[in-house]
């Protein structure tokens, strides 16, 4: 099998597999998006699992869904390209998440998000030969250290070092302190190694994709963070919403408009506690209704009453459609049904429409196009919106935002207000422009 690596990927593989680096236990690879981080991790796991029979490896990411949607897609692509399908069996279902090799080697896929009810990370009880953490910026330092203590499976028998490869975009968390800062200050311990990688190091990327990510198209902050891989960005640079502009949105006014809109994030199951409905006049959020007692038919009737009161056509009503939201949308024929995980409009470099709308809505707020006239929930709105930060995702490192699981962990609840308000951005793409499913 032919392995095509960039020079930076080769350097990392050398550090991970060569006897010359037997003292190195931790490798951090990355920086910018598009540097080939996930590809490197998958190549390392495959080659080492094949080389050393009966070894056990860990592939981890904050959520299992992220492994399935991104890391595993890359892994499967490599397996098929190298003609290894008969030697490798992938199981990913409600019971098991593993990759089995004919030589007895095993890769376990596990979620690594920090769980408050498991502060000592006791759920990671197995031992492994090595570990690949994808998107390490989403992983807590306690989880990382726990994994580091578990790397000993058959390492003595094969005379190798148990290593952990972490691939990540820049962050202000423990990875920056543990690797980047020490690297820049020439204080790196001998058992750690940082290998920076940028988009320019990866010659396999689509040139149109690379050329489309410039300062003019995505802004200077996003360009420095995502494209150049600047680890010295401030936390403010990771925020989608300018803190001052967000506060100003509660105290200033915007140009009047005669067009009303309704957006709704319905409560559904254990994930959301509240149904939230917002009334908009142009970019002005005039009133917000938040209720945790409404049944579906009550939410339907409330929205229809407001539609009649303000002469709002169904085409100017947007409903978050997954789960119970789809049933609600089917009762309000002609409304916009918003599916967060569907593909972004115009093939823009976002993970999905949810990410695209968050970036669009933050731009509207930052440019003074949004006003929150109903300030009863001011603190909660600011917290909901501010908790959504810039990040990237997948083999093409598409732009996305902080996952809801991480936000709930950070603020202790579901960001229902934010999920409702961000739907206002859907109307900016037009009825036929933004590909949102509608009922005929």
Residue pairs with C-beta under 8 A, 6 or more apart in sequence:
1 82
1 83
1 84
3 43
3 47
4 204
5 13
5 36
5 40
5 43
6 35
6 36
6 197
6 201
6 202
6 203
6 204
7 201
8 29
8 35
8 36
8 195
8 196
8 197
8 201
9 29
9 36
9 39
9 40
9 43
9 197
11 195
12 27
12 29
12 40
12 44
12 165
12 195
13 40
13 43
13 44
14 20
14 21
15 21
15 24
15 27
15 193
15 195
16 24
16 27
16 44
16 48
16 163
16 165
17 44
17 47
17 48
21 193
22 160
22 161
23 161
23 190
23 191
24 161
24 163
24 190
24 191
24 192
24 193
25 148
25 151
25 161
25 162
25 163
25 164
25 191
25 192
26 148
26 163
26 164
26 166
26 178
26 179
26 191
26 192
26 193
27 163
27 164
27 165
27 166
27 192
27 193
27 194
27 195
28 136
28 166
28 167
28 168
28 175
28 178
28 179
28 180
28 192
28 193
28 194
28 195
29 35
29 37
29 40
29 165
29 166
29 167
29 168
29 195
29 197
30 37
30 167
30 168
30 169
30 196
30 197
30 229
31 169
31 170
31 196
31 197
31 198
31 228
31 229
31 230
31 231
32 169
32 170
32 197
32 198
32 199
32 226
32 227
32 228
32 229
32 397
33 169
33 199
33 226
33 227
33 229
33 392
33 396
33 397
33 398
34 198
34 199
34 202
34 205
34 209
34 210
34 227
34 396
34 397
35 197
35 198
35 199
35 201
35 202
35 229
35 397
36 197
36 201
36 202
36 204
37 134
37 167
37 168
37 197
37 397
38 70
38 71
38 74
38 134
38 167
38 394
38 395
39 74
39 78
39 395
40 165
40 167
41 59
41 71
41 132
41 133
41 134
41 165
41 167
42 71
42 74
42 75
42 78
42 132
43 78
44 130
44 132
44 165
45 57
45 59
45 75
45 107
45 130
45 132
46 75
46 78
46 79
46 82
46 84
46 88
48 55
48 57
48 129
48 130
49 55
49 57
49 99
49 101
49 103
49 105
49 106
49 107
50 84
50 87
50 101
50 103
50 105
52 105
52 129
52 154
52 158
52 160
53 101
53 103
53 104
53 105
54 103
54 104
54 105
54 154
55 105
55 106
55 129
55 130
55 153
55 154
55 158
56 105
56 106
56 107
56 108
56 126
56 127
56 128
56 129
56 153
56 154
57 105
57 106
57 107
57 108
57 128
57 129
57 130
57 131
57 132
58 107
58 108
58 110
58 126
58 128
58 130
58 131
58 132
58 147
58 150
59 67
59 71
59 75
59 99
59 107
59 108
59 109
59 110
59 131
59 132
59 134
60 67
60 109
60 110
60 111
60 112
60 131
60 132
60 133
60 134
60 139
60 147
61 67
61 70
61 71
61 111
61 112
61 133
61 134
61 135
61 138
61 139
62 111
62 112
62 113
62 135
62 138
62 139
62 403
62 405
62 406
63 111
63 113
63 403
63 405
64 97
64 109
64 110
64 111
66 134
66 135
66 393
66 403
67 97
67 109
67 111
67 134
68 92
69 394
70 134
70 393
70 394
70 395
71 109
71 134
72 90
72 92
72 109
73 394
73 395
74 395
75 90
75 99
76 90
79 85
79 88
79 90
86 102
87 101
87 102
87 103
88 99
88 100
88 101
88 102
89 99
89 100
89 101
90 98
90 99
91 97
91 98
91 99
91 100
92 109
97 108
97 109
97 110
98 106
98 107
98 108
98 109
99 106
99 107
99 109
100 106
101 107
108 126
108 128
110 124
112 133
112 138
112 139
112 140
112 143
112 147
113 138
113 139
113 140
113 143
113 405
113 406
113 409
114 121
114 139
114 140
114 142
114 143
114 409
115 121
115 123
116 409
119 142
120 142
120 146
121 142
121 143
121 146
124 143
124 146
124 147
124 150
126 150
126 153
127 150
127 151
127 152
127 153
128 147
128 150
128 151
128 152
128 153
128 162
129 151
129 153
129 154
129 155
129 158
129 160
129 162
130 151
130 162
130 163
130 164
130 165
131 147
131 150
131 151
131 163
131 164
131 165
132 164
132 165
132 166
132 167
133 139
133 144
133 147
133 164
133 165
133 166
133 167
133 168
134 167
135 167
135 168
135 169
135 391
135 393
136 144
136 166
136 167
136 168
136 171
136 175
137 168
137 169
137 170
137 171
137 173
137 175
137 391
138 391
138 403
138 406
139 166
141 173
141 174
141 178
144 164
144 166
144 174
147 164
148 164
151 162
151 163
151 164
152 162
153 162
155 161
155 162
166 175
168 175
169 225
169 226
169 229
169 391
169 392
169 397
170 176
170 180
170 225
170 229
170 230
170 231
170 233
171 231
171 238
172 233
172 234
172 235
172 238
176 231
178 192
179 188
179 192
179 194
180 194
180 231
181 187
182 188
182 189
182 192
182 194
183 194
188 194
196 229
197 229
198 227
198 228
198 229
199 205
199 210
199 213
199 227
199 229
205 396
209 349
209 396
212 349
213 223
213 226
213 227
213 349
214 223
215 223
218 226
218 227
218 349
218 399
221 233
221 237
222 390
222 399
224 230
224 233
224 237
225 233
225 237
225 238
225 390
226 390
226 392
226 397
226 399
236 243
237 390
238 389
238 390
238 391
239 386
239 389
239 390
240 358
240 359
240 362
240 385
240 388
240 389
240 390
240 401
241 362
241 365
241 366
241 385
241 386
241 388
242 365
242 366
243 386
245 365
245 366
245 367
245 368
246 365
246 382
246 385
246 386
247 382
248 368
249 365
249 368
249 370
249 371
249 372
250 371
250 372
250 375
250 378
252 368
252 371
253 284
253 371
254 282
254 283
254 284
254 368
254 369
254 370
254 371
255 282
256 281
256 282
256 284
257 281
257 282
257 283
257 284
258 281
258 282
259 281
259 282
259 316
260 279
260 280
260 281
260 310
260 311
260 312
260 316
261 279
261 280
261 281
261 312
261 316
261 317
261 318
261 424
261 427
262 277
262 278
262 279
262 280
262 303
262 306
262 307
262 312
262 316
262 317
262 318
263 277
263 278
263 280
263 317
263 318
263 319
263 420
263 421
263 423
263 424
263 426
264 275
264 276
264 277
264 278
264 299
264 303
264 317
264 318
264 319
264 320
264 325
264 328
264 420
264 423
265 272
265 275
265 276
265 320
265 325
265 416
265 419
265 420
265 423
266 272
266 275
266 296
266 299
266 319
266 320
266 323
266 324
266 325
266 328
267 273
267 274
267 275
267 292
267 294
267 324
267 416
268 322
268 323
268 324
268 325
269 323
269 324
271 323
271 404
271 414
272 414
272 416
272 419
273 292
273 413
273 414
273 416
274 290
274 291
274 292
274 414
274 416
275 290
275 291
275 292
275 294
275 299
275 416
276 288
276 289
276 290
276 416
276 417
276 419
276 420
277 288
277 289
277 299
277 302
277 303
277 306
277 420
278 285
278 287
278 288
278 289
278 420
278 421
278 424
279 285
279 286
279 287
279 288
279 306
279 310
280 286
280 424
283 364
283 369
283 370
283 371
283 424
284 370
284 371
284 373
285 370
285 371
285 372
285 373
285 374
285 421
285 424
286 373
286 374
287 373
287 374
288 374
288 376
288 377
288 417
288 420
289 302
290 377
290 416
290 417
294 302
296 324
296 327
296 328
296 331
299 328
300 328
300 331
300 332
303 317
303 328
303 332
304 332
306 312
307 313
307 314
307 317
307 332
313 334
314 332
314 333
314 334
314 335
315 334
315 335
315 336
315 431
316 427
317 332
317 335
317 336
318 335
318 336
318 338
318 423
318 424
318 426
318 427
318 436
319 325
319 328
319 329
319 332
319 335
319 336
319 337
319 338
319 423
320 338
320 340
320 419
320 420
320 423
321 329
321 337
321 338
321 339
321 437
322 339
322 340
322 341
325 337
326 337
329 335
329 337
329 439
330 439
333 439
334 438
334 439
335 438
335 439
336 426
336 427
336 436
336 438
337 436
337 437
337 438
337 439
338 353
338 357
338 423
338 426
338 436
339 353
339 436
339 437
340 352
340 353
340 354
341 352
341 353
341 354
342 352
342 353
342 435
342 436
342 437
343 352
343 353
343 435
344 350
344 351
344 352
344 353
344 355
344 356
345 353
345 356
345 429
345 433
345 434
345 435
346 433
348 356
349 396
349 398
349 399
350 356
350 359
350 398
350 399
350 400
351 393
351 394
351 398
351 399
351 400
352 400
353 434
353 436
354 400
354 401
355 393
355 398
355 399
355 400
355 401
357 422
357 423
357 425
357 426
358 388
358 401
358 422
358 425
359 399
359 401
360 425
360 428
360 429
361 370
361 421
361 422
361 424
361 425
362 385
362 388
364 370
364 424
364 425
364 428
365 385
370 424
372 378
372 381
377 417
380 417
381 417
381 418
381 421
383 411
383 415
384 411
384 415
384 416
384 417
384 418
384 419
384 421
385 418
385 421
387 402
387 407
387 410
387 411
387 415
387 418
388 401
388 402
388 407
388 415
388 418
389 401
389 402
390 399
390 401
391 399
391 400
391 401
391 402
392 398
392 399
392 400
393 399
393 400
402 410
404 414
404 415
407 415
408 414
408 415
426 434
426 436
428 434
